[in-house]
Amino acid sequence: MFEKEVSVVMAKNKVEKRIFYNNEECPIRNVVAQIGDKWSSLILFALVDGADRFNSLKSRIEGISQRMLTQTLRDLERDGYVERTIFPEVPVRVEYELTKMGRELVKPLYQLVAWAEANHQAINQSRKAYDER
């Protein structure tokens, strides 16, 4: 009898774990992974200062290639975080700026950056300790 009671209690206390599906319905894969890539957050933060041109962004984000900046800007524009404006001048001028949704997105990203800054030293120490094992 005790065994039955224990198994019932265990079943009641069992927490169902989430499944992360590999499809468009998973917000982590579909949204968070995109903005969490190597370059997207840096571009978003660069645009917090206001609209900017391609070459200016490239010079401000060290290490990004022209191809990667182009692709990442397109992805951010596609997702609705960045707006691309073409000015009909000679030569043509193109500027990128955050949309309303992009500005909203940057707010929680600031919290992540603040956390990263506060924990950067501890993370580096953990990495060093791990690598020395």
BAFI-3210 file (N, C-alpha, C; in Angstrom, 3 decimals, decimal comma, padded with zeros to 6 digits):
// residues 133
n [1|2|3|4|5|6|7|8|9|10|11|12|13|14|15|16|17|18|19|20|21|22|23|24|25|26|27|28|29|30|31|32|33|34|35|36|37|38|39|40|41|42|43|44|45|46|47|48|49|50|51|52|53|54|55|56|57|58|59|60|61|62|63|64|65|66|67|68|69|70|71|72|73|74|75|76|77|78|79|80|81|82|83|84|85|86|87|88|89|90|91|92|93|94|95|96|97|98|99|100|101|102|103|104|105|106|107|108|109|110|111|112|113|114|115|116|117|118|119|120|121|122|123|124|125|126|127|128|129|130|131|132|133]
n.u [000,827|001,932|003,754|002,039|000,959|003,243|003,962|001,760|002,023|004,496|003,758|001,997|003,714|005,404|006,849|005,914|008,032|008,996|008,780|010,818|010,056|011,124|010,189|008,162|006,515|007,831|008,902|011,466|013,296|012,410|012,369|014,068|016,531|017,294|017,768|019,717|022,031|025,432|025,778|023,407|022,424|024,457|024,188|021,603|022,023|023,833|022,175|020,572|021,500|020,470|019,393|021,460|024,062|025,143|028,023|028,951|027,871|029,280|031,894|031,668|031,069|033,201|034,934|032,845|031,853|031,247|029,384|028,131|027,048|025,230|023,477|022,539|021,309|019,242|017,836|017,023|015,439|013,476|012,247|011,098|012,377|014,143|014,209|014,648|015,591|015,514|016,957|016,212|018,650|021,606|024,740|022,670|021,304|021,213|019,657|019,508|017,309|015,966|012,800|009,596|009,072|011,667|012,908|011,495|012,395|015,081|015,078|014,685|017,008|018,999|018,920|019,928|022,520|023,483|023,444|025,343|027,634|027,872|028,431|030,575|033,304|033,106|032,137|034,287|036,190|035,010|035,136|037,884|038,595|037,227|038,512|041,027|040,736]
n.v [-001,186|001,289|001,725|002,328|004,769|006,374|006,374|007,740|010,249|010,998|011,167|013,311|015,364|015,524|017,499|018,687|018,883|021,405|021,259|022,014|022,826|022,398|024,515|027,123|027,925|028,038|030,395|030,873|029,697|030,957|033,751|034,735|033,472|034,665|037,416|037,010|036,334|036,622|039,259|040,821|042,070|043,928|045,609|046,568|048,001|049,888|051,389|052,623|055,099|056,609|057,122|055,687|055,309|052,732|052,367|053,778|052,298|049,935|050,745|051,283|048,887|046,764|044,246|043,119|041,861|043,210|041,721|040,263|042,336|043,402|041,166|040,771|043,219|043,059|040,849|041,899|043,978|042,540|041,235|043,363|045,131|047,041|049,820|050,638|053,374|054,968|057,676|059,800|060,972|062,284|061,133|058,218|058,010|055,930|055,062|053,498|052,730|052,228|050,710|051,221|048,797|047,807|049,645|049,023|046,430|046,799|047,717|045,489|044,197|045,880|045,309|042,710|043,240|044,834|042,933|041,173|042,790|043,140|040,555|039,701|039,370|037,236|035,231|034,951|033,995|031,540|030,250|030,096|028,460|026,139|025,478|024,870|022,468]
n.w [000,000|000,752|-001,324|-003,502|-002,654|-002,620|-005,341|-006,420|-005,206|-006,271|-008,951|-008,852|-008,101|-010,213|-012,656|-015,708|-018,415|-020,725|-024,285|-026,988|-030,004|-033,381|-035,235|-036,745|-034,678|-032,298|-030,139|-029,153|-030,939|-033,257|-032,864|-030,718|-031,223|-033,612|-032,951|-031,155|-032,398|-033,618|-034,609|-034,748|-032,328|-031,846|-034,067|-033,639|-031,236|-032,180|-033,771|-031,940|-031,376|-033,376|-036,813|-039,349|-041,804|-044,091|-044,422|-042,244|-040,125|-040,589|-040,020|-037,324|-036,117|-035,331|-037,100|-038,522|-041,652|-044,946|-046,351|-044,255|-042,719|-044,557|-044,909|-042,275|-041,712|-043,606|-042,577|-040,095|-040,988|-042,344|-040,192|-038,956|-037,226|-038,078|-040,247|-043,617|-045,460|-048,530|-050,046|-052,668|-054,048|-055,617|-055,206|-054,515|-051,277|-048,468|-045,479|-042,290|-039,638|-036,328|-035,936|-034,350|-033,044|-032,984|-031,265|-028,942|-028,541|-027,929|-025,318|-023,354|-024,136|-023,245|-020,523|-020,549|-021,492|-019,400|-017,372|-018,445|-018,371|-015,597|-014,808|-016,252|-015,468|-013,602|-015,277|-017,043|-015,220|-014,529|-017,007|-017,334|-015,146|-015,857|-018,290|-017,339|-016,117]
ca.u [000,000|002,825|004,320|001,037|000,860|004,455|003,909|000,758|002,625|005,510|003,076|001,448|004,816|006,171|006,669|006,035|009,062|008,627|009,419|011,154|009,880|011,918|009,268|007,852|005,718|008,711|009,420|012,909|013,979|011,946|012,606|015,223|017,763|017,652|018,360|020,829|023,189|026,682|025,819|022,139|022,346|025,391|023,591|020,481|022,562|024,426|021,090|019,930|021,976|019,749|019,568|022,860|024,327|025,791|029,469|029,139|027,636|030,401|033,089|031,406|030,955|034,475|034,992|031,746|032,140|030,215|028,362|027,389|026,261|024,122|022,533|021,929|020,375|018,068|017,082|016,398|014,376|012,425|011,555|010,398|013,128|014,912|013,614|015,624|015,043|016,319|016,743|016,478|019,659|022,737|024,405|021,577|021,663|020,394|019,822|018,835|016,948|015,093|011,361|009,019|009,314|013,100|013,180|010,946|013,262|016,357|014,914|015,109|018,395|019,830|019,000|020,855|023,865|023,849|023,753|026,613|028,707|027,997|028,899|031,631|034,495|032,790|032,033|035,661|036,812|034,435|035,689|039,299|038,605|036,777|039,567|042,198|040,460]
ca.v [000,000|002,438|001,933|002,995|006,151|007,062|006,602|008,773|011,524|011,316|011,574|014,638|016,323|015,537|018,705|018,405|019,731|021,961|020,741|023,118|022,300|023,016|025,050|028,553|028,177|028,141|031,767|030,908|029,432|031,838|035,170|034,987|033,028|035,658|038,612|036,601|035,906|037,336|040,646|041,558|042,939|045,038|046,527|047,237|048,996|050,977|052,220|053,337|056,478|057,279|056,587|055,653|054,767|051,430|052,429|054,234|051,122|048,995|051,239|051,293|047,512|046,169|042,827|042,658|041,992|043,894|040,716|039,937|043,511|043,436|040,093|040,980|044,333|042,532|040,017|042,782|044,691|041,546|040,960|044,566|045,876|048,096|050,361|051,122|054,499|055,374|059,083|059,957|062,002|061,822|059,707|057,753|057,865|054,931|055,083|052,468|053,186|051,329|050,924|051,230|047,471|047,718|050,411|048,237|045,270|047,203|047,909|044,303|043,865|046,665|044,559|041,605|043,815|045,230|041,685|040,675|043,635|042,863|039,184|039,389|038,865|035,919|034,301|034,684|033,137|030,210|029,684|029,766|027,295|024,979|025,144|024,342|021,094]
ca.w [000,000|000,816|-002,665|-004,324|-002,203|-003,056|-006,782|-006,670|-004,806|-007,266|-010,171|-008,621|-008,000|-011,456|-013,454|-017,127|-019,012|-022,023|-025,500|-027,885|-031,350|-034,437|-036,237|-036,633|-033,484|-031,132|-030,113|-028,894|-032,203|-034,318|-032,595|-029,858|-031,883|-034,632|-032,364|-030,312|-033,184|-033,354|-035,061|-034,677|-031,151|-032,030|-035,031|-032,966|-030,307|-032,963|-034,291|-030,830|-031,471|-034,453|-038,162|-039,768|-043,131|-044,125|-044,169|-040,871|-039,278|-040,786|-039,320|-035,886|-035,632|-035,744|-037,416|-039,376|-043,080|-045,715|-046,648|-043,044|-042,365|-045,508|-044,608|-040,965|-041,872|-044,314|-041,630|-039,105|-041,700|-042,594|-038,931|-038,544|-036,212|-038,737|-041,460|-044,598|-046,220|-049,683|-050,393|-054,100|-054,271|-056,419|-055,271|-053,662|-049,869|-047,782|-044,031|-041,511|-038,301|-035,588|-035,963|-033,002|-032,474|-032,725|-030,037|-027,829|-028,365|-027,340|-023,872|-022,593|-024,471|-022,328|-019,275|-020,796|-021,576|-018,038|-016,672|-018,990|-017,829|-014,162|-014,590|-017,216|-014,776|-013,041|-016,394|-017,492|-014,202|-014,698|-018,239|-017,078|-014,257|-016,658|-019,253|-016,627|-015,646]
c.u [000,872|003,406|003,339|000,934|002,057|004,389|002,871|001,327|003,679|004,860|002,505|002,543|005,639|005,831|006,870|007,022|008,631|009,398|009,638|011,155|010,712|010,987|008,989|007,080|006,566|009,329|010,918|013,674|013,655|012,301|013,917|016,530|018,226|018,346|019,557|022,043|024,370|026,591|024,553|022,069|023,272|024,824|022,440|020,986|023,221|023,340|020,302|020,306|021,255|020,057|021,036|022,958|025,152|027,271|029,786|028,926|028,809|031,645|032,901|031,323|032,175|034,336|033,870|032,117|030,979|029,054|027,500|026,532|025,040|023,063|021,805|020,949|019,102|017,200|016,348|015,260|013,194|011,594|010,855|011,094|013,831|014,170|014,727|014,958|016,028|015,947|017,135|017,395|020,714|024,000|023,288|022,090|020,676|020,706|019,003|018,515|016,027|013,635|010,871|009,281|010,797|013,487|012,649|011,842|014,551|016,245|015,274|016,535|019,366|019,991|019,978|022,296|024,354|024,208|025,103|027,790|028,949|028,619|030,068|032,860|034,242|032,701|033,422|036,404|036,293|034,994|037,134|039,393|038,214|037,894|040,797|041,965|040,902]
c.v [001,252|002,761|002,665|004,463|006,962|007,352|007,660|010,144|011,936|011,793|012,980|015,700|016,426|016,789|018,331|019,391|020,168|021,301|021,934|022,579|023,089|023,471|026,520|028,899|028,360|029,543|031,843|030,691|030,497|033,301|035,385|034,579|034,046|036,866|038,287|036,138|036,845|038,841|041,455|042,526|044,143|046,073|047,284|048,314|050,155|051,925|052,935|054,814|057,275|056,637|056,670|055,013|053,500|051,509|052,925|053,079|050,154|049,452|051,210|049,895|046,751|044,673|042,320|042,871|042,712|042,941|040,425|041,117|043,609|042,409|040,330|042,150|043,881|041,695|040,880|043,597|043,752|041,288|042,196|045,392|047,105|048,522|050,930|052,214|054,885|056,809|059,280|061,151|061,438|062,124|059,354|057,570|056,890|055,009|053,968|053,053|052,166|051,712|051,001|049,886|047,280|048,466|049,685|047,044|045,634|047,367|046,657|043,860|044,653|045,933|043,394|042,115|044,235|043,998|041,142|041,478|043,323|041,497|038,777|038,775|037,463|034,862|033,951|033,787|031,705|029,515|029,237|028,528|026,032|024,516|024,540|022,924|020,069]
c.w [000,000|-000,557|-003,571|-003,945|-002,683|-004,551|-007,145|-006,328|-005,832|-008,558|-010,022|-008,611|-009,285|-012,259|-014,917|-017,741|-020,407|-023,144|-026,425|-029,319|-032,355|-035,561|-035,940|-035,360|-032,232|-031,095|-029,851|-030,188|-033,242|-034,094|-031,850|-030,528|-032,921|-034,015|-031,484|-031,099|-032,928|-033,629|-034,822|-033,509|-031,291|-033,005|-034,382|-032,015|-031,042|-033,462|-033,197|-030,896|-032,553|-035,794|-038,566|-041,140|-043,016|-043,750|-042,767|-039,894|-039,370|-040,035|-037,806|-035,286|-036,129|-035,997|-038,305|-040,838|-043,772|-045,984|-045,423|-042,584|-043,277|-045,141|-043,290|-041,010|-042,590|-043,383|-040,605|-039,734|-041,945|-041,344|-038,371|-037,487|-036,787|-039,999|-042,340|-045,421|-047,311|-050,024|-051,858|-054,373|-055,196|-055,635|-054,283|-052,244|-049,228|-046,298|-043,403|-040,147|-037,652|-035,814|-034,515|-032,320|-032,156|-031,461|-028,804|-027,521|-027,644|-025,822|-023,076|-022,931|-023,602|-020,994|-019,412|-020,833|-020,188|-017,213|-017,134|-018,444|-016,347|-013,898|-015,478|-016,544|-014,213|-014,143|-016,911|-016,512|-014,313|-015,928|-018,010|-016,203|-015,022|-017,598|-018,591|-016,100|-016,639]
res [m|f|e|k|e|v|s|v|v|m|a|k|n|k|v|e|k|r|i|f|y|n|n|e|e|c|p|i|r|n|v|v|a|q|i|g|d|k|w|s|s|l|i|l|f|a|l|v|d|g|a|d|r|f|n|s|l|k|s|r|i|e|g|i|s|q|r|m|l|t|q|t|l|r|d|l|e|r|d|g|y|v|e|r|t|i|f|p|e|v|p|v|r|v|e|y|e|l|t|k|m|g|r|e|l|v|k|p|l|y|q|l|v|a|w|a|e|a|n|h|q|a|i|n|q|s|r|k|a|y|d|e|r]
***
